[in-house]
């Protein structure tokens, strides 16, 4: 047990905890730290030459704070110095060590991106959820959401991000990328994440969001005709799936006031299941603040999305009163 400092004792006497502190306490308890650290160890400097590296878990915690609170490298460093809740989450005692600087965090983030560790964190969480019986299997919900990117050309290259693109939704134009997700229909946990430029149609990525054991798939009207796609028909499992795709409201037949509108009732039943796909989007966009891309290029943003959706799955698990089984 770590020895309490005077500031720890002072803060423990408060009558109310902030939302930030409550959130960090939740994530402290639910994240499988040992497993995530073990994934980084093979790629992390051993310290046999040069300056001894900072402990992996400290750097991982700093990186997660950056992701959860949408902070820059310098911003998260300052925030940890300024916030007791963040310092407590980091486990730093200023009498013994300082907060790792922005450059050290930058190198750590590049290490995670280079070796695809964000996806491995995401897969590790899903394996834990599967082992705990939280992934219901048998059905998926597919959907996509637009994430804006800076459209300004006021940069060194005088150009926009070449991997992003613009698209029109309704009467409004968007520039950025599109995040595609496959969500477990029973639990609402995200099991697959893909990213494309914003102008790529939702249905073209749908086959990558399906699982081999899916028997039913839900989606909005953007996925109409998915069963006719070549990649679906050429897959023995995917072509046997029952696709429950919402029809466009304007295409539904009108009925008299005295008749039961079965068509709209069926569409409502589909939507009542499909709405689960919006919950992780709300957490990633509203709670974690990932409404705009934070890096240039798709791969770096995908790496961050893997970490955010893994965190969103854990957050939804805790809110539902669940825990992860021991490894």
C-alpha positions, 0 to 999 in steps of 0.5 A: 500500500502506497504511503499517503502524502499530506495532499492525499490526506487533505483531498480525502477529507472532501465531501464531494468527488468530481466527475473526473475523479469518479470516472478515473476511479472506475477506469482504474478498477476495470482496466486489465493493467497487467495484460496491457502492459505485457503487450507493450513489453516486447517493444519497449526499450529495455534500458540496458543502454542509455537513460533508464526508461520510465515505467511502462504503466506510468506512460500508458496511464498518461497516454490514456489520460490524453485519449480520454480528455482530448489533450495535446502532448503538452496539454496532458503534461500540464493537466497532470501537474494541475489536477489532483485526480489525474496525478492520483490516477498516474500514481505520481508523488512529486517528491520522488519524480516529475511528470513525463514530458511531452516528447516522451509521451510523443515517442510512446504514442508513436511506439503504440501506433507503429506496432498496432498495440491499440488494436491489441488492447481492443482485442484483449478487452473483447476476449475478456468480455467474451470469456465473461459471457458478456458478448452475446454472439449470434447477431451484429449491428452495423453503422458508421459515423462521420468524424470531421477533420480540419479543412484549413490549408494553413500549414507547412504543405499548404494542403488538406489531409490527403487521406481525408475527403469530403461528403454531403449528408443531408444539405451539409458538406463534411470533410474528414473520415468515417468510422465504421463499427460492428456492435454485438446486438445483444450487449451493445459492445463494439467488436469491430472498428474500421475507418475510411475517408468520409466519401466511402459509402457505408455498405462497402465496408459492411462485410468487414464488420460481420462475425463468422457466427452472426445469424442476424444483422441490423442496420439503417437504410444505408445498408439496403441491398447488402445481401446482394453485394458480391463479398456477401454472396461469395461467403457461405456464412454471410449469405445465410445471415438474415439482414434486418435493415431499416427501410426508408420512412418515405418508402413505407406505404400509407394506411388508413386511420382504422388499420394497424400499421404493421410495416411501421411497427416492424421498422420500430422493432428493428430500430429498438435493437439498432439503437444500441449502436449509438451508445458507444458513439455517444461515449466516444464523441461526447464523453471522450470528446473525439468529435474531430480527428486529432492526427493527420492520416487514417492509421493514427486516428484508427489507433486512437479509436481502438483505445477509445472503443475499448475504453467505451466497452469497459465503461458500459460494462461498469455502468451495467454493473459488470466486472471483468473475470480474472486473467 
